Structures are given as structure tokens and as C-alpha cells.
């Protein structure tokens, strides 16, 4: 049975998983990835930290699997353009999705929306490219984070359509850089990386990384795609579900939309999965990030994941408790308003409340925010009848039920929570000539109409508070 090593570079950690043809994760490794936040709006990462994390996590996964793999495939966080030299190493700061230092470089050029289907914003890569060029960077090409990893292992200076589209360099429905969009961002044709198919072979594992990972040199490298694109594949978007909600650092709604809907431009964003299919994405910057903030605020020495799991269980055990009302915009608001200046608000907080109540209240606030994007889809004539929920946040007790009750929808659960990893693996197998599809979903959460009515009233209060 064939196996692939899927590398998933997230904003908080890098995960490496050996996945077999049944799409079972045979072995997995993970390593943290730090983010520098030394100035207002700053959220920068280092390629050296990525490569160090890949060495640790990749070796753990390979050793755990106990045998060689047939290919290595890549996925990673989007909206973080890497301006690299001819060796594939960044020559300018790598500014991630949460970085807003590029706000002064945003453009209102109507060609951007007309060609890409998206308005320019700090949540895309274009303004970050313009900023880096204005600060003197002279890159060989611009690629994505996952490409930096592949190039280091033996790949070429190339990317794929999903990541280049997220830099607003590709026209909607196309699969190569658009000359108008790339020149508008200040790039020459040569600096816009070739867009290879996500399931294409791009080199083989070199001797150095073969030694680091404990694999034979010559293992095929598969291009891969951005993490939202691979998540769309991993969840079976458009096949087993019409919309997929994921709770990671951010909270997202992915909706199967075959073409750009004018009513949604500026409210949701448009992207490509690794198969070249279009989907709409609602990005809510405040997903699991709000719980990370509460964890830091607590001052606990307990590890993050056990702490969140334990306190979420305690919150779920008291569902009828009166909670403060929270607008969870610690990082500004995303879809459908995209206001980075919007800030969190808490009302109704008293001395009777504790940090467990704050966890439940922030989870509720995120659920209300997700409902705004579902409403926007419905107003555009898109009714996601089959909706599923995945991601790390879905594993926390109570959060999935709160989302289900807020939306008034039953939610299915994907067979595997590591959607980006599984989607990348599917691309890897496709690169080997093995055509696989996402595993079928399992029942997840049934909405409670009585609780839904109470949450609807609280959501109305939140909307009024937001103004």
C-alpha cells in the first residue's frame, strides 16, 4: 500500500503526517512555529524556524511510520508571500495573514476585483508584496510558505494556482499569473512564480533532507496547495458537503461556489482548491486565537491543549449559566465586514464570572460571527444544506453544539479532523496516479431548537452592541 508524507505548515505549528491509501494517518509529528509580534500590526515568521520545525516533525512522523514513503506533498498557510532569492530563501520579512503592517499599501484599483474576484485587503498577499518591494526587496520570484519547504528539499522556484490566487496575482478561472495583476503589484513577469498543478511532480528529495528525515534520496516531491485549498479537498467540499466550517487559529466557512457571485465580493473571498475548483471563503480572524489569548491571560503553567480541553469541558457542563456578551474581535473582524480596526467588547461581566465563563462567552461570540457569513451566503441565493464542522476547535467540548444551535443546523463531522493534511495527501496520491476522494462524513451535532431560540436573542443583542 502506497504512503505519502504530507507536510502542513500552519501559523502556529508544523504538522507532518504519513498517510496511507485508506487516508489513515499512520504516524504524525508536530513542532511549534513562533511568530514575532514586536510592533503594532506585526506578525512575522522566519523560514529558518519553518525548516527547523519540518526537520523535527518530519523525522518524528517517518520514524513513527517505520518505513519509507512514496512521495512528499506540501500545504501551508496562505497570504504570506515569500520574496525569495535564487536559492529559495526569503530576502524580506515573511508577513503572515494576521500582519497588518501593509495597510498603507492597499489599492482600490477596480481591476483587482474585476480580475481576481476579490478586493485588496491585508488578509491577501498583494499589499505585502508591494510593501516589501517598496522597502527595497529584489526577489528572484515570489512563492508561498509551503513552496519554501519544497524548494529546500529539492524542488524548483515554483508555486501553484491556489497560493498565487491568494496573492491576487491570478485572474478568476485562470491557472497562471495575470500580467495586469502582477505588474500592478510591481512584479516583472519573471518574478511571478510559475504556477504548477498542485498534483505535479516538482523534483526529488535531495541528499541533505533525506538524511534529516531518515528517508532515501530521490523520493518524489509533489507541489501541493494552500491550506484552505487542501482543506476544501480534505472535507469533500461540493461532494459530501455544501459548506464546511473549520475552527483553527481562525474560524472559516468554505462554500462550494462554482463562480464569483457579485453580491459576495468584499464580504467573502474567492479561492482555488488544488483541483482548480473555485470556492468562497469566509475568514473570521478570531477563531481559536481568542482561546489562545485567554490561555496567555490566565498565567497558567499547564500546557495549552490540556488546559483548553479541561476548561471547555467544565464550560459545557453548565450550559444554562448566564454569560457575559462578547464581540470577539481581538484581531479585528473578518467576513463579511473586514474591519481590522474593529475591537473586542465585553458587556455584562461581573465578579461572579470566571475564566470558564469567558471561554464559553468567546466561543459563543465566534459562533455568532460565523452565522453572519452563513446569512450572507443565503442572501446571495446559496443555501448550504449539508454543512460540516471540523478543525481543532471542534474537538473542544461544547463549541460544536453552540455553533449548531446558533445556526439552527445539524452539522456533520469529517472522518478526519486534519482536513488540510488529508487534502494534501489526496493531492500526493494523485501525483502518484492514485485517485482518491475524501472519506465520508459521520453524524456530528444535532441542533437544539429551544437553545437556538435563546442564542438567537443573544445574537440580536450582539448585533445591537456592534452597531
C-alpha positions as CSV (number, residue, x, y, z in Angstrom):
1,X,0.0,0.0,0.0
2,X,1.4,3.4,-1.0
3,X,2.1,6.0,1.6
4,X,2.8,9.8,1.4
5,X,4.4,12.2,3.8
6,X,2.1,15.3,4.0
7,X,3.7,18.4,5.4
8,X,1.2,21.0,6.7
9,X,2.8,24.3,7.7
10,X,0.3,26.2,10.0
11,X,0.8,29.6,11.5
12,X,1.2,28.1,15.0
13,X,2.8,24.8,14.3
14,X,4.0,22.5,11.5
15,X,2.4,19.0,11.3
16,X,3.9,16.1,9.3
17,X,1.8,13.0,8.7
18,X,2.4,9.7,7.0
19,X,-0.9,8.8,5.3
20,X,-1.7,5.5,3.6
21,X,-4.1,4.9,0.7
22,X,-7.1,4.4,3.0
23,X,-6.4,8.0,4.1
24,X,-5.5,6.9,7.6
25,X,-2.8,8.9,9.3
26,X,-0.3,6.2,10.2
27,X,2.1,8.4,12.1
28,X,2.3,12.1,12.9
29,X,4.8,14.7,14.2
30,X,4.3,18.3,15.2
31,X,6.6,21.2,16.1
32,X,5.8,24.8,17.1
33,X,6.4,27.7,14.8
34,X,6.9,31.1,16.5
35,X,5.5,34.4,15.3
36,X,7.3,37.7,16.0
37,X,4.9,40.4,17.3
38,X,7.4,43.1,18.2
39,X,5.5,46.1,16.8
40,X,1.8,47.1,16.3
41,X,0.3,45.0,13.4
42,X,3.4,42.8,13.2
43,X,3.0,39.0,12.7
44,X,6.2,37.8,11.0
45,X,7.8,34.4,10.7
46,X,11.2,33.0,9.8
47,X,11.9,30.4,7.2
48,X,14.7,29.1,9.4
49,X,12.0,28.3,12.1
50,X,9.9,26.5,9.4
51,X,12.8,24.3,8.3
52,X,13.7,23.5,11.9
53,X,10.1,22.5,12.6
54,X,10.0,20.4,9.4
55,X,13.1,18.6,10.5
56,X,11.7,17.7,13.9
57,X,8.1,16.9,12.9
58,X,9.0,15.1,9.7
59,X,11.5,12.9,11.3
60,X,9.0,12.0,14.1
61,X,6.4,11.0,11.5
62,X,8.8,9.0,9.4
63,X,10.2,7.2,12.4
64,X,6.7,6.5,13.7
65,X,5.6,5.0,10.4
66,X,8.6,2.7,10.4
67,X,9.0,2.6,6.6
68,X,9.7,4.7,3.6
69,X,7.2,6.8,1.8
70,X,6.4,7.0,-1.9
71,X,6.1,10.8,-2.2
72,X,6.2,14.0,-0.1
73,X,3.5,16.7,-0.6
74,X,3.1,20.2,0.9
75,X,0.5,22.6,2.1
76,X,0.7,25.7,4.3
77,X,-0.8,28.9,5.5
78,X,-1.8,31.4,2.8
79,X,-1.5,35.2,2.5
80,X,2.2,35.2,3.4
81,X,4.2,35.9,0.3
82,X,7.8,34.8,0.4
83,X,10.1,37.0,-1.7
84,X,13.0,34.6,-2.3
85,X,16.4,34.6,-3.9
86,X,17.6,32.0,-6.4
87,X,18.2,29.5,-3.6
88,X,14.6,29.8,-2.5
89,X,15.3,31.6,0.8
90,X,13.3,34.7,1.8
91,X,15.1,38.0,1.4
92,X,12.3,40.1,3.1
93,X,10.2,39.6,6.2
94,X,7.6,36.9,5.8
95,X,4.4,38.6,6.9
96,X,1.5,36.3,7.8
97,X,-2.2,36.6,7.5
98,X,-2.5,38.4,10.8
99,X,0.1,41.0,9.9
100,X,-1.4,44.4,9.1
101,X,1.7,46.5,8.5
102,X,0.9,46.5,4.8
103,X,-2.4,48.5,5.3
104,X,-0.8,51.6,3.8
105,X,0.0,49.7,0.6
106,X,-3.6,48.6,-0.2
107,X,-5.0,49.5,-3.5
108,X,-8.6,50.4,-4.6
109,X,-7.8,49.7,-8.3
110,X,-11.0,48.3,-9.7
111,X,-9.0,45.9,-12.0
112,X,-8.1,43.9,-8.9
113,X,-11.7,42.9,-8.1
114,X,-12.7,42.7,-11.7
115,X,-9.9,40.2,-12.5
116,X,-9.4,38.3,-9.2
117,X,-13.0,38.4,-7.8
118,X,-11.6,39.9,-4.6
119,X,-11.0,43.3,-3.1
120,X,-7.5,44.1,-1.9
121,X,-7.0,43.6,1.8
122,X,-4.4,42.8,4.4
123,X,-5.7,39.3,4.5
124,X,-4.3,38.8,1.0
125,X,-0.7,38.8,-0.1
126,X,-0.7,41.6,-2.7
127,X,-0.2,44.5,-0.4
128,X,2.6,42.6,1.5
129,X,4.4,42.2,-1.8
130,X,4.0,45.9,-2.7
131,X,5.3,46.8,0.8
132,X,8.4,44.6,0.5
133,X,9.2,45.9,-2.9
134,X,8.8,49.5,-1.7
135,X,11.3,48.6,1.1
136,X,13.9,47.6,-1.4
137,X,13.4,43.8,-1.8
138,X,14.6,42.5,-5.2
139,X,13.4,38.9,-5.3
140,X,14.1,36.2,-7.9
141,X,10.4,35.1,-7.5
142,X,7.5,35.3,-5.1
143,X,6.3,31.9,-3.7
144,X,4.3,30.7,-0.7
145,X,5.4,29.2,2.6
146,X,4.9,25.6,1.5
147,X,7.0,26.3,-1.6
148,X,9.9,27.4,0.5
149,X,9.9,23.9,2.2
150,X,9.6,22.1,-1.1
151,X,12.4,24.1,-2.7
152,X,14.7,23.4,0.2
153,X,14.1,19.6,-0.2
154,X,14.9,19.7,-3.9
155,X,12.0,21.5,-5.7
156,X,12.1,24.3,-8.2
157,X,11.3,28.0,-7.8
158,X,7.6,27.5,-8.5
159,X,4.2,27.7,-6.8
160,X,0.6,26.6,-7.6
161,X,-2.5,28.4,-8.6
162,X,-4.2,28.4,-5.2
163,X,-1.4,30.3,-3.4
164,X,-0.8,32.7,-6.3
165,X,-4.5,33.4,-6.4
166,X,-4.3,34.3,-2.7
167,X,-1.7,36.9,-3.6
168,X,-4.2,38.3,-6.1
169,X,-1.9,37.5,-9.0
170,X,-4.2,35.2,-10.9
171,X,-7.4,36.0,-12.8
172,X,-10.5,34.2,-11.6
173,X,-10.8,31.0,-13.6
174,X,-7.2,31.0,-14.8
175,X,-4.2,29.0,-13.8
176,X,-1.3,31.3,-14.4
177,X,-0.2,34.8,-13.3
178,X,-2.2,37.6,-14.9
179,X,0.1,40.2,-16.4
180,X,-2.1,43.1,-15.3
181,X,-2.4,41.9,-11.7
182,X,1.3,41.0,-11.4
183,X,2.5,44.3,-12.9
184,X,0.1,46.2,-10.7
185,X,1.8,44.6,-7.7
186,X,5.2,45.8,-9.0
187,X,6.4,42.4,-10.2
188,X,8.1,41.6,-13.5
189,X,6.8,38.5,-15.4
190,X,9.9,36.6,-14.2
191,X,9.2,37.4,-10.6
192,X,5.8,35.8,-10.6
193,X,6.5,32.2,-10.0
194,X,5.4,29.5,-12.5
195,X,2.0,28.0,-11.4
196,X,2.4,24.3,-11.5
197,X,-0.6,21.9,-11.0
198,X,-1.0,21.1,-7.3
199,X,-0.6,17.3,-8.1
200,X,2.5,17.8,-10.3
201,X,5.9,16.3,-9.6
202,X,8.5,19.0,-8.8
203,X,11.9,17.4,-8.2
204,X,13.0,14.7,-5.8
205,X,14.3,14.6,-2.2
206,X,17.9,15.8,-2.0
207,X,20.6,14.1,0.0
208,X,20.6,16.6,2.8
209,X,16.9,16.3,3.6
210,X,17.0,12.6,3.0
211,X,19.5,12.4,5.9
212,X,17.5,14.7,8.1
213,X,14.2,12.8,7.6
214,X,15.6,9.3,7.5
215,X,14.4,8.6,4.0
216,X,16.2,7.5,0.8
217,X,17.1,10.3,-1.6
218,X,15.1,10.5,-4.7
219,X,11.6,10.4,-3.2
220,X,9.2,12.4,-5.5
221,X,8.1,15.9,-4.3
222,X,4.5,16.9,-5.2
223,X,3.8,20.6,-5.4
224,X,0.7,20.8,-3.1
225,X,-1.6,23.8,-2.5
226,X,-2.5,26.4,0.1
227,X,-4.1,25.1,3.3
228,X,-7.6,26.3,2.6
229,X,-7.5,24.7,-0.8
230,X,-6.3,21.4,0.7
231,X,-8.9,21.7,3.4
232,X,-11.6,22.0,0.8
233,X,-10.4,18.8,-0.8
234,X,-10.0,17.0,2.6
235,X,-13.5,17.8,3.6
236,X,-15.0,16.8,0.3
237,X,-16.4,20.3,-0.4
238,X,-19.0,20.1,-3.2
239,X,-19.2,16.3,-2.8
240,X,-20.2,15.4,0.8
241,X,-20.9,18.9,2.0
242,X,-22.0,22.3,0.6
243,X,-20.3,24.3,3.3
244,X,-17.5,23.4,5.7
245,X,-16.8,25.3,9.0
246,X,-13.3,24.9,10.4
247,X,-12.1,26.1,13.7
248,X,-8.4,26.6,13.9
249,X,-6.5,29.8,14.8
250,X,-9.0,31.5,12.6
251,X,-12.6,30.3,12.0
252,X,-13.6,29.8,8.4
253,X,-16.6,28.9,6.3
254,X,-15.8,27.3,2.9
255,X,-18.7,27.2,0.5
256,X,-18.9,25.3,-2.8
257,X,-19.4,28.2,-5.3
258,X,-18.6,27.5,-9.0
259,X,-18.1,31.1,-10.0
260,X,-17.8,34.6,-8.5
261,X,-21.1,35.9,-7.0
262,X,-21.1,39.7,-7.4
263,X,-23.2,40.0,-4.2
264,X,-20.5,38.4,-2.2
265,X,-17.5,40.3,-3.5
266,X,-15.9,42.1,-0.5
267,X,-17.9,40.0,2.0
268,X,-16.4,36.6,1.3
269,X,-13.3,35.9,-0.7
270,X,-12.7,33.6,-3.7
271,X,-10.0,30.9,-3.9
272,X,-9.0,27.8,-5.7
273,X,-8.6,24.3,-4.3
274,X,-5.8,22.0,-5.5
275,X,-8.0,20.7,-8.3
276,X,-8.6,24.2,-9.7
277,X,-12.2,24.4,-8.5
278,X,-13.5,27.7,-7.1
279,X,-14.8,28.1,-3.6
280,X,-15.9,31.0,-1.4
281,X,-14.2,31.6,1.9
282,X,-15.5,33.5,4.9
283,X,-12.5,34.3,7.1
284,X,-13.1,35.1,10.8
285,X,-9.7,36.0,12.2
286,X,-10.9,35.3,15.8
287,X,-11.3,31.5,16.0
288,X,-9.1,29.6,18.3
289,X,-7.0,32.7,18.6
290,X,-9.4,34.0,21.2
291,X,-8.8,31.0,23.4
292,X,-5.1,31.4,22.9
293,X,-5.4,34.9,24.3
294,X,-7.4,33.6,27.3
295,X,-4.8,31.0,27.9
296,X,-2.0,33.6,27.9
297,X,-4.1,35.8,30.1
298,X,-4.6,33.0,32.7
299,X,-0.9,32.8,33.5
300,X,-1.2,29.0,33.9
301,X,1.8,26.8,33.6
302,X,-0.4,24.0,32.4
303,X,0.2,23.1,28.7
304,X,-2.2,24.9,26.3
305,X,-4.1,21.9,24.8
306,X,-4.9,20.1,28.1
307,X,-5.9,23.4,29.7
308,X,-8.3,24.3,26.9
309,X,-9.7,20.8,26.8
310,X,-10.3,20.7,30.6
311,X,-11.9,24.2,30.9
312,X,-14.1,23.7,27.8
313,X,-15.4,20.5,29.4
314,X,-16.2,22.5,32.5
315,X,-17.9,25.2,30.5
316,X,-20.0,22.6,28.6
317,X,-21.1,21.1,31.9
318,X,-23.0,24.3,32.9
319,X,-24.9,25.3,29.7
320,X,-27.6,27.3,31.4
321,X,-25.3,29.7,33.2
322,X,-25.7,33.4,32.4
323,X,-22.7,34.6,30.4
324,X,-21.3,38.0,29.5
325,X,-21.9,39.1,25.9
326,X,-18.8,39.1,23.8
327,X,-17.8,40.6,20.4
328,X,-14.7,38.5,19.9
329,X,-12.7,40.9,17.6
330,X,-9.3,40.7,19.3
331,X,-7.7,40.7,15.8
332,X,-10.3,42.9,14.1
333,X,-13.3,41.5,12.2
334,X,-13.1,39.4,9.0
335,X,-16.0,38.3,6.9
336,X,-18.3,39.9,6.0
337,X,-17.1,43.4,7.1
338,X,-13.3,43.0,7.0
339,X,-12.6,45.8,9.5
340,X,-9.2,45.3,11.0
341,X,-9.8,48.3,13.3
342,X,-12.9,46.7,15.0
343,X,-12.1,45.6,18.5
344,X,-13.5,43.2,21.1
345,X,-16.1,44.2,23.5
346,X,-17.4,42.5,26.6
347,X,-20.6,43.6,28.4
348,X,-22.4,42.1,31.3
349,X,-19.3,40.9,33.0
350,X,-19.4,40.7,36.8
351,X,-17.4,39.4,39.7
352,X,-19.5,36.2,39.6
353,X,-18.0,35.3,36.3
354,X,-14.8,33.3,35.9
355,X,-12.4,32.3,33.1
356,X,-14.6,29.3,32.3
357,X,-17.5,31.7,31.6
358,X,-15.2,33.8,29.4
359,X,-14.2,30.7,27.4
360,X,-17.9,29.9,26.8
361,X,-18.7,33.5,26.0
362,X,-15.9,33.9,23.4
363,X,-16.9,30.5,21.8
364,X,-20.5,31.9,21.6
365,X,-19.2,35.1,20.1
366,X,-17.3,33.3,17.4
367,X,-20.5,31.2,16.7
368,X,-22.5,34.4,16.2
369,X,-19.8,35.7,13.8
370,X,-19.9,32.5,11.7
371,X,-23.7,32.9,11.5
372,X,-23.1,36.3,9.8
373,X,-21.3,34.6,6.9
374,X,-23.9,31.8,6.6
375,X,-26.5,34.6,6.4
376,X,-24.5,36.3,3.6
377,X,-24.5,33.1,1.6
378,X,-28.2,32.7,2.0
379,X,-28.9,36.2,0.9
380,X,-26.8,35.5,-2.2
381,X,-29.1,32.6,-3.0
382,X,-26.7,29.9,-1.8
383,X,-28.2,27.6,0.8
384,X,-25.6,25.2,2.2
385,X,-28.0,22.4,3.1
386,X,-25.2,20.0,4.0
387,X,-22.9,21.6,6.5
388,X,-20.0,20.1,8.4
389,X,-17.7,21.2,11.2
390,X,-14.1,20.3,11.7
391,X,-10.7,21.6,12.9
392,X,-9.1,21.5,16.3
393,X,-11.8,23.8,17.9
394,X,-14.5,21.2,17.0
395,X,-12.8,18.8,19.4
396,X,-13.4,21.1,22.4
397,X,-16.5,20.2,24.4
398,X,-19.5,22.4,23.8
399,X,-18.2,24.6,20.9
400,X,-19.6,22.5,18.1
401,X,-23.0,22.3,19.8
402,X,-23.1,26.1,20.3
403,X,-22.4,26.6,16.6
404,X,-25.0,24.0,15.6
405,X,-27.6,25.7,17.9
406,X,-26.7,29.2,16.7
407,X,-27.1,28.2,13.0
408,X,-30.2,26.0,13.6
409,X,-28.5,23.3,11.5
410,X,-27.4,19.8,12.1
411,X,-23.6,19.5,11.5
412,X,-21.8,16.5,10.2
413,X,-18.2,15.7,11.3
414,X,-15.5,14.9,8.8
415,X,-13.9,11.5,9.1
416,X,-10.5,13.1,10.0
417,X,-10.1,16.5,11.7
418,X,-6.8,17.2,9.9
419,X,-8.5,18.4,6.8
420,X,-5.5,20.2,5.2
421,X,-3.3,17.3,5.9
422,X,-5.7,14.8,4.3
423,X,-6.4,17.1,1.4
424,X,-2.7,17.4,0.8
425,X,-2.3,13.6,1.0
426,X,-5.1,13.2,-1.7
427,X,-3.0,15.5,-3.9
428,X,0.1,13.5,-3.2
429,X,-1.6,10.2,-4.2
430,X,-3.0,11.9,-7.3
431,X,0.6,12.8,-8.2
432,X,1.4,9.1,-7.9
433,X,-1.5,8.2,-10.2
434,X,-3.8,7.1,-7.4
435,X,-7.2,8.9,-7.5
436,X,-8.8,9.1,-4.0
437,X,-11.7,11.1,-2.5
438,X,-12.3,12.5,0.9
439,X,-13.7,9.9,3.3
440,X,-17.5,10.1,4.0
441,X,-18.7,12.2,6.9
442,X,-20.1,11.0,10.2
443,X,-23.0,12.4,12.2
444,X,-21.9,15.2,14.4
445,X,-24.2,17.7,16.2
446,X,-28.0,18.0,16.2
447,X,-29.3,21.5,16.7
448,X,-31.5,22.1,19.8
449,X,-34.4,24.4,18.8
450,X,-35.0,25.6,22.4
451,X,-31.4,26.6,22.9
452,X,-31.3,28.0,19.4
453,X,-34.1,30.5,20.4
454,X,-32.1,31.7,23.4
455,X,-29.0,32.1,21.3
456,X,-30.9,34.0,18.6
457,X,-32.0,36.5,21.2
458,X,-28.4,36.9,22.5
459,X,-27.1,37.2,18.9
460,X,-29.5,40.0,18.3
461,X,-28.1,41.8,21.4
462,X,-24.6,41.2,20.0
463,X,-25.6,42.8,16.7
464,X,-27.1,45.8,18.5
465,X,-23.9,46.1,20.6
466,X,-21.8,46.1,17.4
467,X,-24.0,48.8,15.9
